[in-house]
Amino acid sequence: IIILLYLHIISWNVLRCPSGPGSFFRGIPMNDKPFKTHDELIDLLISRNVDISTPEKKNYAKKKLQHEGYYNLINGYSKLFLETTIPDDYYKSGTTIEEIFSLYDFDRKLRNIFFKYILTFETNIKSLIAYYFPQQYGHDNYMLYNNFDTKKRDADQNITSVISEFQKQISSRVKDPSISHYLKKYGYVPLWVLN
């Protein structure tokens, strides 16, 4: 499904552009960015002063480009390694693909740690809301506009956005047996079931 979506996006972008792929994006002329093989990308990095001087380093660079992708690895993490006095993405002397990958890998591991704990924190907050809101306003009243603070700035927009999000959650999970059960039997879904 992801591959089909990707192909759809690519074909849509190509077909919608009357002058061909890459020539215009939202009315702004763009330089052509032709496809480059992994070996050509490695040559580009070498020309920009990245140390890939041995066959082992070249094999390592090729594997990293194959596994992580040029854009993710190089474009996302190169700024710390670039010479500030020389234009056109010229790297500081001694920069290696290993160093760039180490920064990339560190960032990925750090994101995964944060993500793990953010999910735990999010679950805790949702659980607290699912407990205290019905306790204060009743178990079937969480989508009533008047149960929110309507005096705050942008209250109309924020409250309707929250209620809309609740409705989307219910709609997207209607085949879930617990959601379906509450809708059929009681005509609503308690907040703690959405949690």
Accessible surface in RSA format (square Angstrom, percent):
REM  Atomic radii and reference values for relative SASA: ProtOr
REM  Chains: A
REM  Algorithm: Lee & Richards
REM  Probe-radius: 1.40
REM  Slices: 20
REM RES _ NUM      All-atoms   Total-Side   Main-Chain    Non-polar    All polar
REM                ABS   REL    ABS   REL    ABS   REL    ABS   REL    ABS   REL
RES ILE A   1   178.46 101.6 144.06 107.3  34.40  82.9 144.20 103.8  34.26  93.0
RES ILE A   2   144.50  82.2 142.26 106.0   2.24   5.4 142.45 102.6   2.05   5.6
RES ILE A   3   127.36  72.5 126.17  94.0   1.20   2.9 127.08  91.5   0.28   0.8
RES LEU A   4   125.70  70.0 121.06  86.6   4.65  11.7 121.43  85.3   4.27  11.5
RES LEU A   5   102.53  57.1  98.01  70.1   4.52  11.4 101.82  71.5   0.71   1.9
RES TYR A   6   135.38  63.2 133.28  75.8   2.10   5.5  93.52  70.3  41.86  51.6
RES LEU A   7    95.13  53.0  92.80  66.4   2.33   5.9  93.15  65.4   1.98   5.3
RES HIS A   8   110.77  60.5 106.10  73.7   4.67  11.9  68.59  70.7  42.18  49.1
RES ILE A   9    83.06  47.3  81.95  61.0   1.11   2.7  83.06  59.8   0.00   0.0
RES ILE A  10    72.26  41.1  70.24  52.3   2.02   4.9  72.18  52.0   0.08   0.2
RES SER A  11    48.07  40.6  44.07  58.8   4.00   9.2  35.82  76.3  12.26  17.2
RES TRP A  12   136.09  54.6 132.65  64.2   3.43   8.1 109.44  58.4  26.65  43.2
RES ASN A  13    57.72  39.8  51.92  50.2   5.80  14.0  21.22  51.1  36.50  35.3
RES VAL A  14    59.40  39.1  55.48  50.2   3.92   9.4  55.75  48.4   3.65   9.9
RES LEU A  15   148.13  82.5 119.53  85.5  28.61  71.9 122.49  86.0  25.65  69.0
RES ARG A  16    98.89  41.5  68.49  34.9  30.39  72.4  38.42  52.5  60.46  36.6
RES CYS A  17    15.28  11.6   6.40   7.1   8.88  20.9   8.07  20.4   7.22   7.8
RES PRO A  18   136.96  99.8  93.24  85.0  43.72 158.9 105.96  87.5  31.01 192.7
RES SER A  19    74.77  63.2  40.44  54.0  34.33  79.1  43.37  92.4  31.40  44.0
RES GLY A  20    21.13  26.1   0.00   N/A  21.13  26.1  20.45  56.1   0.68   1.5
RES PRO A  21    92.35  67.3  74.49  67.9  17.86  64.9  76.88  63.5  15.47  96.1
RES GLY A  22    39.97  49.3   0.00   N/A  39.97  49.3  28.78  79.0  11.19  25.1
RES SER A  23    35.81  30.3  26.79  35.8   9.02  20.8  32.52  69.2   3.29   4.6
RES PHE A  24    98.64  49.3  86.05  53.3  12.59  32.8  86.10  52.2  12.54  35.9
RES PHE A  25    89.61  44.8  88.28  54.7   1.32   3.4  89.53  54.3   0.08   0.2
RES ARG A  26   195.71  82.2 156.62  79.8  39.09  93.1  61.54  84.1 134.17  81.3
RES GLY A  27    57.25  70.6   0.00   N/A  57.25  70.6  30.29  83.1  26.95  60.4
RES ILE A  28   111.79  63.6 111.10  82.8   0.69   1.7 111.79  80.5   0.00   0.0
RES PRO A  29   101.04  73.6  84.92  77.4  16.12  58.6  85.18  70.3  15.87  98.6
RES MET A  30   100.41  52.0  76.97  50.9  23.45  55.8  80.23  68.2  20.18  26.7
RES ASN A  31   134.64  92.8 119.61 115.6  15.03  36.2  28.71  69.1 105.93 102.4
RES ASP A  32   110.84  77.6  89.49  89.1  21.35  50.5  36.75  86.5  74.10  73.9
RES LYS A  33   181.44  88.5 155.33  95.3  26.10  62.2 101.37  91.2  80.07  85.3
RES PRO A  34    84.22  61.4  66.19  60.3  18.03  65.5  74.43  61.5   9.79  60.8
RES PHE A  35   175.00  87.6 143.93  89.2  31.07  80.8 153.14  92.8  21.86  62.6
RES LYS A  36    76.85  37.5  65.97  40.5  10.88  25.9  35.46  31.9  41.39  44.1
RES THR A  37    62.10  44.2  59.61  60.4   2.49   5.9  58.92  79.1   3.18   4.8
RES HIS A  38    63.86  34.9  60.97  42.4   2.90   7.4  33.51  34.5  30.35  35.3
RES ASP A  39    57.62  40.4  57.04  56.8   0.58   1.4  19.08  44.9  38.54  38.4
RES GLU A  40    83.78  48.1  79.91  60.5   3.88   9.2  30.17  58.4  53.62  43.8
RES LEU A  41    24.08  13.4  24.08  17.2   0.00   0.0  24.08  16.9   0.00   0.0
RES ILE A  42     0.00   0.0   0.00   0.0   0.00   0.0   0.00   0.0   0.00   0.0
RES ASP A  43    79.35  55.6  73.49  73.1   5.86  13.8  28.59  67.3  50.76  50.6
RES LEU A  44    42.86  23.9  38.53  27.6   4.33  10.9  41.82  29.4   1.04   2.8
RES LEU A  45     0.00   0.0   0.00   0.0   0.00   0.0   0.00   0.0   0.00   0.0
RES ILE A  46    77.19  43.9  67.63  50.4   9.56  23.0  67.63  48.7   9.56  25.9
RES SER A  47    77.97  65.9  47.12  62.9  30.86  71.1  50.41 107.3  27.57  38.6
RES ARG A  48    60.98  25.6  60.86  31.0   0.13   0.3   8.01  10.9  52.98  32.1
RES ASN A  49    44.56  30.7  36.16  34.9   8.40  20.2   5.90  14.2  38.66  37.4
RES VAL A  50     3.83   2.5   0.00   0.0   3.83   9.2   0.04   0.0   3.79  10.3
RES ASP A  51    45.00  31.5  37.59  37.4   7.41  17.5  18.54  43.6  26.46  26.4
RES ILE A  52     9.89   5.6   0.00   0.0   9.89  23.8   0.32   0.2   9.57  26.0
RES SER A  53    87.43  73.9  48.71  65.0  38.73  89.2  47.92 102.0  39.51  55.4
RES THR A  54    53.22  37.9  49.61  50.3   3.61   8.6  49.81  66.9   3.41   5.1
RES PRO A  55    99.92  72.8  92.69  84.5   7.23  26.3  98.77  81.5   1.15   7.1
RES GLU A  56   125.59  72.1 118.74  89.8   6.84  16.3  67.35 130.3  58.24  47.5
RES LYS A  57    51.12  24.9  50.27  30.8   0.85   2.0  31.77  28.6  19.35  20.6
RES LYS A  58    77.35  37.7  77.35  47.5   0.00   0.0  36.72  33.1  40.63  43.3
RES ASN A  59    89.41  61.7  87.59  84.6   1.82   4.4  16.28  39.2  73.13  70.7
RES TYR A  60    65.26  30.5  61.36  34.9   3.90  10.1  54.09  40.7  11.16  13.8
RES ALA A  61     0.00   0.0   0.00   0.0   0.00   0.0   0.00   0.0   0.00   0.0
RES LYS A  62    67.96  33.2  67.96  41.7   0.00   0.0  29.75  26.8  38.20  40.7
RES LYS A  63   123.91  60.5 123.91  76.0   0.00   0.0  67.60  60.8  56.32  60.0
RES LYS A  64    43.83  21.4  43.83  26.9   0.00   0.0   3.80   3.4  40.03  42.6
RES LEU A  65     2.92   1.6   0.08   0.1   2.84   7.1   0.08   0.1   2.84   7.6
RES GLN A  66    98.09  54.9  66.40  48.5  31.69  75.5  19.26  41.0  78.84  59.8
RES HIS A  67   139.85  76.4 103.63  72.0  36.22  92.7  63.63  65.6  76.22  88.7
RES GLU A  68    25.59  14.7  18.51  14.0   7.08  16.8   3.58   6.9  22.00  18.0
RES GLY A  69    27.82  34.3   0.00   N/A  27.82  34.3  26.73  73.3   1.10   2.5
RES TYR A  70    38.94  18.2  32.44  18.5   6.50  16.9  31.73  23.8   7.20   8.9
RES TYR A  71   159.56  74.5 156.28  88.9   3.27   8.5 108.72  81.7  50.84  62.7
RES ASN A  72    81.53  56.2  74.85  72.3   6.69  16.1  10.90  26.2  70.63  68.3
RES LEU A  73     0.00   0.0   0.00   0.0   0.00   0.0   0.00   0.0   0.00   0.0
RES ILE A  74     2.49   1.4   2.49   1.9   0.00   0.0   2.49   1.8   0.00   0.0
RES ASN A  75    69.15  47.7  53.67  51.9  15.48  37.3  15.06  36.2  54.09  52.3
RES GLY A  76    51.30  63.3   0.00   N/A  51.30  63.3  24.96  68.5  26.34  59.0
RES TYR A  77    36.79  17.2  32.26  18.4   4.53  11.8  28.18  21.2   8.61  10.6
RES SER A  78    10.39   8.8  10.37  13.8   0.01   0.0   0.00   0.0  10.39  14.6
RES LYS A  79   165.24  80.6 149.92  92.0  15.32  36.5 102.63  92.4  62.61  66.7
RES LEU A  80   123.46  68.8 109.11  78.1  14.34  36.1 112.56  79.0  10.90  29.3
RES PHE A  81    33.55  16.8  33.09  20.5   0.46   1.2  33.55  20.3   0.00   0.0
RES LEU A  82    29.56  16.5  28.41  20.3   1.15   2.9  28.41  20.0   1.15   3.1
RES GLU A  83    53.84  30.9  47.77  36.1   6.07  14.5   2.20   4.3  51.64  42.2
RES THR A  84   131.31  93.4  93.85  95.1  37.46  89.3  76.63 102.9  54.68  82.7
RES THR A  85   116.99  83.2  83.62  84.8  33.38  79.5  79.46 106.7  37.54  56.7
RES ILE A  86    77.37  44.0  71.13  53.0   6.24  15.0  72.10  51.9   5.27  14.3
RES PRO A  87   103.26  75.3  87.48  79.7  15.78  57.4  99.67  82.3   3.59  22.3
RES ASP A  88   126.45  88.6 102.40 101.9  24.05  56.9  38.63  90.9  87.81  87.6
RES ASP A  89    67.98  47.6  62.25  62.0   5.73  13.5   6.19  14.6  61.80  61.6
RES TYR A  90    77.88  36.4  77.67  44.2   0.21   0.5  43.26  32.5  34.62  42.7
RES TYR A  91     2.48   1.2   2.44   1.4   0.04   0.1   0.00   0.0   2.48   3.1
RES LYS A  92    92.53  45.1  92.53  56.8   0.00   0.0  48.76  43.9  43.77  46.6
RES SER A  93   102.36  86.5  77.06 102.8  25.30  58.3  40.80  86.9  61.56  86.2
RES GLY A  94    50.08  61.8   0.00   N/A  50.08  61.8  33.87  93.0  16.20  36.3
RES THR A  95     4.82   3.4   3.23   3.3   1.60   3.8   1.14   1.5   3.68   5.6
RES THR A  96    21.37  15.2  21.37  21.7   0.00   0.0  18.95  25.5   2.42   3.7
RES ILE A  97     0.00   0.0   0.00   0.0   0.00   0.0   0.00   0.0   0.00   0.0
RES GLU A  98    55.98  32.1  55.52  42.0   0.46   1.1  42.37  82.0  13.61  11.1
RES GLU A  99    81.73  46.9  75.48  57.1   6.25  14.9  30.87  59.7  50.87  41.5
RES ILE A 100     0.00   0.0   0.00   0.0   0.00   0.0   0.00   0.0   0.00   0.0
RES PHE A 101    26.35  13.2  26.35  16.3   0.00   0.0  26.35  16.0   0.00   0.0
RES SER A 102    67.76  57.3  58.99  78.7   8.76  20.2  34.76  74.0  33.00  46.2
RES LEU A 103    49.42  27.5  44.99  32.2   4.43  11.1  48.65  34.2   0.78   2.1
RES TYR A 104    20.41   9.5  20.41  11.6   0.00   0.0   5.64   4.2  14.77  18.2
RES ASP A 105    27.67  19.4  27.67  27.5   0.00   0.0   2.65   6.2  25.01  24.9
RES PHE A 106   123.58  61.8 119.49  74.0   4.08  10.6 122.73  74.4   0.84   2.4
RES ASP A 107    40.78  28.6  40.38  40.2   0.39   0.9   6.29  14.8  34.48  34.4
RES ARG A 108    71.49  30.0  71.49  36.4   0.00   0.0  30.50  41.7  40.99  24.8
RES LYS A 109   122.92  60.0 121.01  74.3   1.91   4.5  76.16  68.6  46.76  49.8
RES LEU A 110    68.67  38.2  67.14  48.0   1.53   3.8  68.06  47.8   0.62   1.7
RES ARG A 111   123.66  51.9 119.42  60.9   4.24  10.1  67.12  91.7  56.54  34.3
RES ASN A 112    90.08  62.1  83.66  80.8   6.43  15.5  23.93  57.6  66.15  63.9
RES ILE A 113    96.43  54.9  94.64  70.5   1.79   4.3  96.43  69.4   0.00   0.0
RES PHE A 114   119.06  59.6 118.54  73.4   0.52   1.4 119.02  72.2   0.04   0.1
RES PHE A 115   122.41  61.2 120.75  74.8   1.67   4.3 122.07  74.0   0.34   1.0
RES LYS A 116   125.44  61.2 118.89  72.9   6.55  15.6  77.04  69.3  48.40  51.6
RES TYR A 117   129.49  60.5 125.87  71.6   3.62   9.4  91.10  68.5  38.39  47.3
RES ILE A 118    98.27  55.9  97.62  72.7   0.65   1.6  98.25  70.8   0.02   0.0
RES LEU A 119    79.58  44.3  79.11  56.6   0.48   1.2  79.46  55.8   0.12   0.3
RES THR A 120    88.56  63.0  81.80  82.9   6.76  16.1  65.83  88.4  22.73  34.4
RES PHE A 121   133.99  67.0 129.40  80.1   4.59  12.0 133.69  81.1   0.30   0.9
RES GLU A 122    78.88  45.3  75.53  57.1   3.35   8.0  28.09  54.3  50.79  41.5
RES THR A 123    81.41  57.9  81.39  82.5   0.02   0.0  56.46  75.8  24.95  37.7
RES ASN A 124    79.47  54.8  75.48  72.9   3.99   9.6  16.27  39.2  63.20  61.1
RES ILE A 125    66.87  38.1  66.87  49.8   0.00   0.0  66.87  48.2   0.00   0.0
RES LYS A 126    89.31  43.6  85.73  52.6   3.58   8.5  44.08  39.7  45.23  48.2
RES SER A 127    50.84  43.0  48.36  64.5   2.48   5.7  12.00  25.6  38.84  54.4
RES LEU A 128    81.99  45.7  81.15  58.1   0.84   2.1  81.79  57.4   0.21   0.6
RES ILE A 129    89.70  51.0  85.64  63.8   4.06   9.8  89.70  64.6   0.00   0.0
RES ALA A 130     5.32   4.9   3.99   6.2   1.32   3.0   4.10   5.8   1.22   3.2
RES TYR A 131   131.82  61.5 122.31  69.6   9.51  24.7  90.36  67.9  41.46  51.1
RES TYR A 132   122.94  57.4 120.17  68.4   2.76   7.2  77.05  57.9  45.89  56.6
RES PHE A 133    36.35  18.2  31.38  19.4   4.97  12.9  35.30  21.4   1.04   3.0
RES PRO A 134    14.13  10.3   7.64   7.0   6.48  23.6   7.94   6.6   6.19  38.5
RES GLN A 135   120.04  67.1  83.97  61.4  36.07  85.9  42.71  90.9  77.33  58.7
RES GLN A 136   128.60  71.9 102.78  75.1  25.82  61.5  20.82  44.3 107.78  81.7
RES TYR A 137    86.00  40.2  72.23  41.1  13.77  35.8  42.03  31.6  43.97  54.2
RES GLY A 138    27.47  33.9   0.00   N/A  27.47  33.9  23.43  64.3   4.04   9.1
RES HIS A 139    87.49  47.8  85.53  59.4   1.96   5.0  52.08  53.7  35.42  41.2
RES ASP A 140    73.05  51.2  51.68  51.4  21.37  50.5   3.47   8.2  69.58  69.4
RES ASN A 141    42.29  29.2  42.29  40.9   0.00   0.0   0.00   0.0  42.29  40.9
RES TYR A 142     5.60   2.6   5.55   3.2   0.05   0.1   5.11   3.8   0.49   0.6
RES MET A 143    61.74  32.0  48.78  32.3  12.96  30.9  48.71  41.4  13.03  17.3
RES LEU A 144    95.83  53.4  95.03  68.0   0.81   2.0  95.83  67.3   0.00   0.0
RES TYR A 145    76.07  35.5  70.83  40.3   5.24  13.6  65.47  49.2  10.60  13.1
RES ASN A 146   130.84  90.2 106.78 103.2  24.06  57.9  28.90  69.6 101.94  98.5
RES ASN A 147    26.80  18.5  21.14  20.4   5.66  13.6   1.79   4.3  25.01  24.2
RES PHE A 148    43.37  21.7  31.05  19.2  12.32  32.0  36.47  22.1   6.90  19.7
RES ASP A 149    81.11  56.8  59.09  58.8  22.02  52.1  36.66  86.3  44.44  44.3
RES THR A 150    57.52  40.9  37.94  38.5  19.58  46.7  11.68  15.7  45.84  69.3
RES LYS A 151   192.45  93.9 157.98  96.9  34.47  82.1 108.11  97.3  84.33  89.8
RES LYS A 152   138.16  67.4 125.70  77.1  12.46  29.7  75.79  68.2  62.38  66.4
RES ARG A 153   211.29  88.7 186.13  94.9  25.16  59.9  81.45 111.3 129.84  78.7
RES ASP A 154    79.91  56.0  62.39  62.1  17.52  41.4  14.41  33.9  65.50  65.3
RES ALA A 155     8.36   7.7   3.30   5.1   5.05  11.5   5.94   8.4   2.42   6.4
RES ASP A 156    96.00  67.2  94.07  93.6   1.93   4.6  34.50  81.2  61.49  61.3
RES GLN A 157   130.15  72.8 122.43  89.5   7.72  18.4  41.32  88.0  88.83  67.4
RES ASN A 158    81.84  56.4  79.78  77.1   2.06   5.0  24.49  58.9  57.36  55.4
RES ILE A 159     9.09   5.2   8.20   6.1   0.89   2.1   9.09   6.5   0.00   0.0
RES THR A 160    74.55  53.0  70.30  71.3   4.25  10.1  58.04  78.0  16.51  25.0
RES SER A 161    64.85  54.8  55.22  73.7   9.63  22.2  24.23  51.6  40.62  56.9
RES VAL A 162    63.75  41.9  61.10  55.3   2.64   6.4  63.56  55.2   0.19   0.5
RES ILE A 163    24.16  13.7  24.16  18.0   0.00   0.0  24.16  17.4   0.00   0.0
RES SER A 164    41.66  35.2  40.69  54.3   0.98   2.2  22.21  47.3  19.45  27.2
RES GLU A 165    84.01  48.2  83.51  63.2   0.50   1.2  42.30  81.8  41.71  34.1
RES PHE A 166    39.12  19.6  39.10  24.2   0.02   0.1  39.12  23.7   0.00   0.0
RES GLN A 167    97.92  54.8  93.45  68.3   4.47  10.6  28.26  60.2  69.66  52.8
RES LYS A 168   126.54  61.7 121.56  74.6   4.98  11.8  75.51  68.0  51.03  54.4
RES GLN A 169    68.74  38.4  68.42  50.0   0.32   0.8  15.19  32.3  53.55  40.6
RES ILE A 170    19.08  10.9  19.08  14.2   0.00   0.0  19.08  13.7   0.00   0.0
RES SER A 171    78.33  66.2  62.39  83.3  15.95  36.7  31.07  66.2  47.26  66.2
RES SER A 172    90.05  76.1  48.38  64.6  41.66  96.0  51.24 109.1  38.80  54.4
RES ARG A 173    68.39  28.7  63.33  32.3   5.06  12.0  36.72  50.2  31.67  19.2
RES VAL A 174    71.72  47.2  67.99  61.6   3.73   9.0  67.99  59.1   3.73  10.1
RES LYS A 175   192.53  93.9 166.61 102.2  25.92  61.7 116.11 104.5  76.42  81.4
RES ASP A 176    47.47  33.3  38.17  38.0   9.30  22.0  15.64  36.8  31.84  31.7
RES PRO A 177   109.72  80.0  99.95  91.1   9.77  35.5 106.17  87.7   3.55  22.1
RES SER A 178    48.32  40.8  41.43  55.3   6.89  15.9  38.53  82.1   9.79  13.7
RES ILE A 179     0.00   0.0   0.00   0.0   0.00   0.0   0.00   0.0   0.00   0.0
RES SER A 180    22.70  19.2  21.24  28.3   1.46   3.4  11.03  23.5  11.66  16.3
RES HIS A 181    87.40  47.8  79.82  55.5   7.58  19.4  52.36  54.0  35.04  40.8
RES TYR A 182    54.02  25.2  54.02  30.7   0.00   0.0  19.09  14.3  34.93  43.1
RES LEU A 183    57.55  32.1  46.41  33.2  11.14  28.0  46.86  32.9  10.69  28.8
RES LYS A 184   177.09  86.4 139.59  85.6  37.50  89.3  98.80  88.9  78.29  83.4
RES LYS A 185   136.11  66.4 102.93  63.2  33.18  79.0  58.94  53.0  77.17  82.2
RES TYR A 186   111.36  52.0  83.94  47.8  27.42  71.4  59.66  44.8  51.70  63.7
RES GLY A 187    59.22  73.0   0.00   N/A  59.22  73.0  29.64  81.3  29.58  66.2
RES TYR A 188    55.15  25.7  51.05  29.0   4.10  10.7  44.80  33.7  10.36  12.8
RES VAL A 189     0.76   0.5   0.00   0.0   0.76   1.8   0.00   0.0   0.76   2.1
RES PRO A 190     1.54   1.1   1.54   1.4   0.00   0.0   1.54   1.3   0.00   0.0
RES LEU A 191     9.83   5.5   9.26   6.6   0.57   1.4   9.26   6.5   0.57   1.5
RES TRP A 192   123.69  49.6 109.46  53.0  14.24  33.4  96.09  51.2  27.60  44.8
RES VAL A 193    26.38  17.4  11.86  10.7  14.52  35.0  17.38  15.1   8.99  24.4
RES LEU A 194    15.87   8.8   7.30   5.2   8.57  21.5   7.39   5.2   8.48  22.8
RES ASN A 195    69.38  47.8  27.11  26.2  42.28 101.8   9.83  23.7  59.56  57.6
END  Absolute sums over single chains surface
CHAIN  1 A    14803.0      12782.5       2020.5       9213.2       5589.8
END  Absolute sums over all chains
TOTAL         14803.0      12782.5       2020.5       9213.2       5589.8
